């Protein structure tokens, strides 16, 4: 499988290592490593996950895909080898990113996948290593890692090599504390470029919003902005939120902070804390009630109304919706005083009660 870029063997590997080294140096110069509050468990998880992914999981999956292709579908070997390099690169990258968008989105919408992806969102600080913080099984099932092997088998090894470098550049920069896009938002003359760039590629602002702790800040959207390289999928499927601002808080609410062994090896290893989503037998239960709650709101304050019906803090969101297709409704109180907020979740006037509960069976 010929994959030497520009005739230089392993150039793709050197480029990815160079990108990593660049961001490490920039983050050190920026004082990040003095400020960081990361625990040893965070470091073990992030560094360990990166090296296991790079040295074992990715090569293992690629070899498995090549073996399956050569054994069962040999007639397709080199099927794209005759394509121009540019066409192969476009096909590889767009298919790769489309697969990852849906896998990532599914990891937020389905409970089992959420448990494997949850460690990624437990990080309370951004930084380049956050990119690789997921359970091992999350990576083993990741369709776009299998796509690397499939496209290599089809004869697109060179496109894969350059595609991986370009994608790592976008992914690492969008997780980094070096938010290069701030400069695009600062100067009006650069705004057209900012618009063009953010409508195609994932920017730090766009992806940091995905890691923000709660929608209540009006910036974060942990249940949106799922894209990895291109923002076009989020725009196409209605999950994009562009604010050009950065959250002040990252991570998860109500996070019991499991040891890295459980976070990385779930479901083989589970957490012992029964409050943890990755403990054995953990279940979310419905807290829907057929009556509204009368609550006092303050004019101008921001609130999140629970729509999933599982919050232990009804009628407000407590982030129990993670791992489901629901997300809370953000609203700003228009006046100070008491209001009736819906608890049956059938209202058509959310977040307010419209007496739909009276018709509920
Ligand atoms: S707990 Fe967030 S929407 Fe229900």
Boltz pocket constraint, residues with backbone or C-beta under 6 A from the ligand:
constraints:
  - pocket:
      binder: B
      contacts: [[A, 305], [A, 306], [A, 307], [A, 308], [A, 309], [A, 310], [A, 311], [A, 316], [A, 317], [A, 318], [A, 319], [A, 320], [A, 321], [A, 322], [A, 326], [A, 327], [A, 328], [A, 329]]
      max_distance: 6.0
